Amino acid sequence: MATVVTTRKQGQGLPKIIYISAAWNIIIMLGSFALSYILFTQEPNKQLKDLGDNVRYFLALIALIPAAAAMYSVYGLLARRPGGRYASMALNYVGAVLSCLYLLHLWGVFIAFDDAGKALFENSFLLWGFVIAYAVYWLAGRLPEYSPSRRYLEMFAIGVAMLALIALLLLGGAVEGVWNVISTYGELQTWAVTIVVIIFAFVGYQILNQGDFFGETPDQRTSWQGWLMVSPNIIGFMLFFAGPLLLSFYLSFTDSEPGSIPDVIGFKNYGDILSLEFKTLDDPEANPQRALSFGYIPLDDFKIGNTRVVIGAKDVLFWKSLRNTIVFCMMLVPLSSIPALLLAVIMNSKIPGMKFFRAAYFLPSVAAVVGTALIWRWLYASDIGYINYAITEFVNGINSIFGTQIEYQKTQWLTDQGILLFSIVLLAAWQAVGFNTVLFLAGLQGIPTTLYEASFVDGANRVQQFRHVTLPLLAPTTFYVIVTTVITGLQVFNEPYALISSRPIPDAATTSVIYLYNRGFFRFEFGYASAVAWLLFALIFVVTIAQFRLQRSGSYDV
């Protein structure tokens, strides 16, 4: 069969679309070479110039990738190779997507999102139209299939939904938006980009339909269709994650600040962040700063016999924030995992109303952090907060029952430096318990009931079953919960930022992410903040790898 197909292809002439695609790819190749040449030789615009020549040269090399793909595509198409077709499809698809994004920018669509959101908020009552339409449609579905009433109710529901949509579009400025889009075609650039989008889409679609000519197999068709399905995520990752990630890695080796071209300074940022110095003092009453070298600040000190050891650091706040982050994780893991496991065990039993409780415990996990932080800020209030009120009433009850004289000094939850971090952990744990409960519940429901029955026959009680059956078989779920909780704890930012109203946030509540945020967006030290971010990434990576190693060494096989 393969021989027959090959002979047929070789006996055929090339379709016109192959020549058209090859010509278009040559234009793309020349355009890529021209763009790369401009980036290499000519003075860039201000935004690109502020990043330095290294970024410009890197982008010039990136601009050569489409040229290489277009060159291979031209050769493959003319040689009737499937690889040339796939390269042409990918090149035209990516080109169409990027051109569409730029065309939307020229239309002003991205800027109009704010106006559309504002209009939607001001006319939010129209959303009830969709609710009513759904309710009517659901009610119609309960009627017999061929009932006239069902058909009329479905038509009514669709009509209500369409009216609500039209009203939202009209009140949201859809007419003005369409007119603004039309007005952009007064510029030649908009016409040029639109034509480019059309050419990319037309050539890509026509090449896509040439599968039979290139002898495409069902497996090959399934393969490129799969890549097409994941392509939005891949393109989004490359544009909005991989690109900024590489830029931050480059900036971490520079002294990047606003208004100046960054200079490469090597590992100086990393050295300043990680620098520690250990000195000794014979005089226990002496100022620890006297023992340290210039540029170092006392971080901590302790005694070994009669000798006082002083630890100094160039960046004391980084080490304090790192300590806060590690302590935060150490408290968050048990406070969010152990209650979640107990709740999952309870909800795994057949008790009336379990569906309601499952939803109720999961709600904090989907609630907005800012809204919940405002509620917890009120709960933590020292004078009128419910937490202090509940503790006071509990202590008064103990005193009245046992005749004791216990006095409770109202806790300053958000101002006491010694308890501030614990207050943040309580909020974070309260939000994480629901999600962890769902994970543990899924793991419990995956344990075969025959194992519990066998252990019961062997004389095991509930506690023994939990220890010797549930916990070992729940180890993979527990490992996943702990890993995700640790990663979440190391990246904590929202809870302290939303809960603490004072700015800057006190040192006792400053975590690593908040610290790099302050260095980057308050002190505008982009290079230094990027180095902190990459060190935090390295820490998360090492901790995760260590957890995987420990889990593998203690794995349980059924």
N, C-alpha and C positions, 0 to 999 in steps of 0.2 A: 504493500500500500504506500509506504514512504517513497519507494522508487517511482511509482506512478505519479504521485503528487509533485515530486521534484521535476519530473519530465514535463508535466503540464505547466508548471510555473516557468520553466526555462523556455518553453515554446511560446509563451505569451509576451506581448509587449507590455511595457509599464503603463499603468493607468495615468491619466493626466494629473490626478491629485498627487501622485508621487513627485512629479516634476514641480508642481506648485509648492508642495511642502518642502522640497529640497531648496527651491529658490527662497522661500520664506525663512528657512533655517540659515541660509547664507546671509540674509539680511540681519538676522538675530546675531550671528557670529560677528559680522562687521560692527554692529552696534555695541556688542560686548567689548570688542577690541578697542573701539573708540572711547567707551566709558572708562576702561582700564587705563588707557593712555592719558586721558584727561586727569584722572585721579593721581597718576604717577607724576605728571609734569606740571600741571597748572595749579595756580593758587586756589585752594578750596574756599567754600563759603565760611561764614563766621562759625556756625555750629560745628562744622567738621574741623575747622582750624583749631578750635578750642580743645579738641581731643588730642591733638598732636599729630606729627607726621607718621608715627607708627600705625595708628588706626587708619590713616589714609592709605598707606601702603597695603595694609591687610585687606581693606575693602577693594583695593585695586586687584589684588589676587583673587578675591571672591568673585569679582566681576568677570574673571576669565573662565569660571566654571560653566556658565551658559555657552560660551564660545566653544569650549571643548565638547560639551554635549551636542551642540548644533553640528560641529564638524563630524562627530561620530555618526550622528543621525543622517547626515547627507550621504556619507559613505554607505551606511547600512541600508538606506532606502534604495539607492541606485544599485546596490549589490543584492537586493531582495533578501536581506537578512532580517529575521524577526527582531533582533536587538535594535536595529535602526528604527523600526516602527515603534517599539516601546519607548526608545529615547525621544522620538518625535512627539509621541503622545504625552509623555511626562513634561517635556519642554513647553508644549503648547498649553497644557493644563495649568502648570505653575505660572506661566506667563499670563494666561487669562485671569487667574485669581489675583495676582499682584496688580495687574492693570485695572481690574474691577475695583480693588481697594483704593487705588489712586483716583479712579473716576468718581467713586463715592466721596472721596476727600474734596475733589473739585466741585461736586454738587453741594457740598456743605452738609452732608448727611450726619456726620459724626458730631458736628457742632449743634445740629438740630435736635440731638437726643435730649439735651437738657430742657429745651422748650417743650418737646413732646412729653417728657416726664412731668413737667410742671402742669401742662394742660391736662394730663391724665389724672393728676392729683386733684386739681380743681374741679374736675367733673367725674370724680370717682363714683358718684351715685349711679352713673350709667352702667357700672359693672353689675349692678343688681339685675340688669336685663339678661346677662349671661346666666346668672344664678337661677332666675325664673325660667329661662329657656331650658336649662338642664333639668330642673325639677319637673317641668311639664313633659319633657321628652322621656324622663325616667318613668313618669306616671303612664305615659302612652305605652311604654314597653310592658307594663303589667296587664294590658288589655289583650284580648285574643288577636292573633296575627292578622286575620283578614277582616277585622272589625272596622267599619267606617269611622267610628269615633277615634280609633287609634291613628288612622291616616290624617284626620283633621287636627288632632293634637300634635302630631309630629310636624305638620306643616306650620301650625301656629308657633311651635317652639323655634323652628328654623327662622320664621319671620321675625320673632322677637329678637333673636340673636343677631340677625342681619341689621335690624333697625338700631340696636344698641351699638353695633360696630360702625355703622354709617354715622351715627350721632357722635361717637367718639372721634372718628376721623375728621368730621367737619369742625367740631369744637376744638380738636387738637391741632388745628392749623394745617390739615392735609392739603387744602386748596392753595394756601399760601406757599406750602412746601413744594408743590408741583410747579407753581409759577416760578419759584426761585431756581428750581432745577432747569427749567426752560431758559431762564435768563442767563444761566452760565454758558449757554451755547453762543453767546455774543463774543466769546473768546475762542481764538483759533486752537488753543491748547486743548480745550474740552472736546472739540471735534476730532482732533488728532488722536487723543486717548480713546475715544469711543470707537473710532475706526480700527485702532490696534486691538481693542477687546473683541470686536467682531471678527477680525482676521484670525486671531488666536483661537476663538471658539469654532469658527468654520473649519479651519485646517485641522484642528485637533479632532473634531467630530468625524470629518471625512476619513482621516487616517485610522480612527477607531473602527470604522466600518470595513476596513481592508483586511480583516482577519483571515478570510478564506483565501485571498490572494497569497498571503504569507504562510499559508498552511498551519494556521493556529489550531492547537488541540484544545479540547475541553478543559484540561488541567491548566493550560496556560491562560485561558480566558478566565477561569476561576481565580487564578493568582493575581492578575492585574485588576480584576474587579475587587478583590480583597484589599489590595493596596489603595484603590480608589476610595474605599469606604473609610480607611483610616487616614487618608491624606489630610482632611481638615485638622486633625489633631497634630499631624506631623508638621504641617505648614505653620499652625499656631505655635507649636513648640519652638520651631526654628526662629520665628519672628519675635515672639514675646518672651521667650525663656532662654533659649540657647544664645541668642545675640546679646541680650543684656548680661547674661552670665559670663560670656567671654570678655565683654567690655569691663565688667567689675573685676575680673581676674587680672586684666591688664592694668587697670587703675590701681590695684593693690600694690603694684610695684612703682607707683609714681607718687608725686606730691600734689595730686590734682586738687585744685581749689577753683571757685568761680572767678572768672575774669583773668585767668592766667593759663598759659599753655603748659600742660603737665610735663615735667621732666622725669625721666626714669631714674629712680634712686635705688634700684635693686631691692634687697631684703631689709632696708632700713625700717620700714613700717612694722614688719614682723618682728624685727629685733627690738624695737622700742616697746612693742606690746608685751613680748614674752620675757624681757630682761628682768632677771632677779639677782639679788646680791645677798649673801649671807656673811654677816660680820659678828664679831664677839666684842663684848664690853666687860671689863673687869669691875667697873663701878656700877652697881645696880641702880643707882639714882641718877645716872648721867642721862642726858638727852640722847635718845637713840639716833637722832640725825647726825650726831658727831661721828658715829662709826661708819657712816655710809659715804660712798663716793659722790662726787658732784652729779646731779641729775637724778639721783635716787631718792625716794621718799619712803619713810617707814611704813611697812605694810602690817607687820606683826612682830612680836618678840616673845621669847620664852626662856626659861632657865634650864640649864643642864648642870646640876651641881651648884657651884658658886659662879658659874659663867653664864652671862646673859647673851643669848643669841638674838640678833636683830635681822629681820628679813626686810630687805628694801626692794622696791620696784620702780621702774620708770613710769609705768602707767598703773597707779594704784587702783583707780576706779575700774579698770578692766578686770583685775583679779577679784575685787569685791563683787562686781556684777557676776563673774563666773561662779564665785562661791554661792551667791544668792540663787543662781540658776540651778546649781547642783543640789543645794538644800531644798529648793522648790520641787525638783524631781523626786528626791528621796521621800518627801512628804506626800506628793501627789500620787505616786504609784500605790501605796497601801490604802490611802484614803479614797481612791477612786476604783480600786480593784476588789478589795475585800468586801465592802458593802455591795458591790455589783454582783459578786459571786453569791453572796447570801440571798440577795433579792432574786437572782436567777433560779436558785434552788427552790425558793418559795413559790415563784411564779410558774415553775415547771410542774407543780402539783395541780390537781384538778379541783381548784377552789372556785366557787362562783364569782364572777366579775373579774377574772384574770385578764381578759382582753382590755378592760378599762384601765386596770392598773399598769399593764404593759405600756399603753399609750401615755398614761399620766407620768410614768417615770422617764419616758423617752422625750417628753416635751422640752425639758431644760437643754437637751443636746441640740435642738433645732432653734431654740430661742436666740434672738440677737444679743450679742455680748453687751452692747451699749445699754440696751433696755434693762437687762438683768442686773448690770452693774449699778445702775441708778437705784433699782429696788434694794440691792444689797447695801448700797451706801446709806440708804435710809434705815435699813435694819441694823447697821453697825453704829448708827448715831449714838453718842455716849449718853445723852440726856433723854431723848425720846425714842431711841431705837428699841425694837421689840426684843432683840437678843439680850440686852442688858436688863430689860424689864422682866423677861422670862427667868433669867438667872436670879434676879432680886426676889421675885415671888417664890422661886424654889427654895432659896436660902431662908426666907421668912417662914415658909412652911416647915422646914427642918427645925428652925428655932422654936416654933410653936409646938411641935410634936415632942421634941426631945428636951426642950428647955435649955437649949444652948444659946450662946451669945455670939454667933458667927456674924461678922460684918463683911459685907461685900462692897468693895470699892469698885465703882463702875469702870469697866475696862475701856480704855481709849483705843478702840480697834484700829482706827485709821490714822492715829497720830503717835502711838507708842511704838518707838523704833524696834523694840524687842518682840512685838507681836504682829507687826504690820505684814510681814511676809506670810505668816500663818493665816491671816485674814484673807489674803489673796488666794492662798491654796484652797481654803474652804470654798470660795466661789468657783474656782477651776474644777475642784473635785465634784461639786454639786452638778456642774454641767457635764462632766465626763461620765458620771455614774450610769446615766441612762443608756448611753451608747455602749458602754462596756457590759451592761446587763443584757442587752440584746445579743451581743456576741457570745456571752457565756450561755445564754438560753439556747442559742442555736447549737452550741457545742453539747449541751446536756441532752438535747433532743436527738443528737446523732449517736448517743451511746445506746447500744442494744439492751433492751429490757431483759433479755435472757441471762445477761451477766449478773444483774441484780437478783434474778430468780435463783440462779445457781449459788450465789453467795448466801442467799437466805437459807437455802437447803443446807449449806455447810455450817449454818449457825451464826452468821455474821449479823450484827445489829445495824441500826441506821448509821451510827457513827463509824463503825468499821467499814460499812459499804462506802461511805463518803470518802474515807481515807484511802482505802485499798482499791476501789473501783472508779469512783467519780474523779478524784484528783489525778490519778495517772492517765486516764483516758481523756481528761480535759487539758492535758499538758500542751498540745498544739495551740488550742484556743487561748490558754493562759499566756503562752509565749507571745502570741500575736498581740494580745491586750497590753502586755507589759512593754513590748517594743513600741507600739503606737503611742502609748501613754508617755514613755520616756522621750520620744521624739517630739511630741506635743509640748512636754514640759521644757525641753531645751530650747524650743522656739517661742516660748510664752512672751506675748506682747500685749494682746488685747485686754486681758484682765487687769494688770496693774495700770495700764494707760487709761482705761475707762473708769476704774474704781477710785484711783487717786486723783483728786481734783487739783492739787497743788502742782505748780510747774516752777522749776524742774522737779521731777519725781525724787523723793528722798533716796539717799544711798541705800537704805535698808530694803527698798522695794525695787531698786534698779537691777534688771536682769540683763543678760548679754545682748539681747535684741534691742532692748530699750537703750542700752549704752551705745550700740552702733548707730541707732536712729538719732540719738543726740549728737554724736560726732558728725554724722552725715548731713542732717537737716537743720541743726541749730548752730553748729560750729562750721558747717560747710567744708569739712575735711573729707572729701569724697575718697581720696586715695587711702587714708587711714581707716575710714569706715569700711571700705571694701576689704581691707586686710582683716579687720575684725570679723567680717561676715564669712570669709573663707576659713578662718581659724575655727569659727563656730561650726561650719560645715564639716571640717576635719574631725572635730570632737564628736559630732553626731554620727559621722561615718564610722569612727573607731568604736564608739559605744555600741552601735548596731552590729558591727562585725563581731565584737566580743560576745554579744548576746546570742548571735547565731552559733558561735563556737560552743558556748555553754549549753545551748539547747541541743546541739548535735551530740555532745558528749553525754548528755543525760536523757537522750531520747528513749521513748518507751514504745516497744513493739508489741502489738496484740497478737 
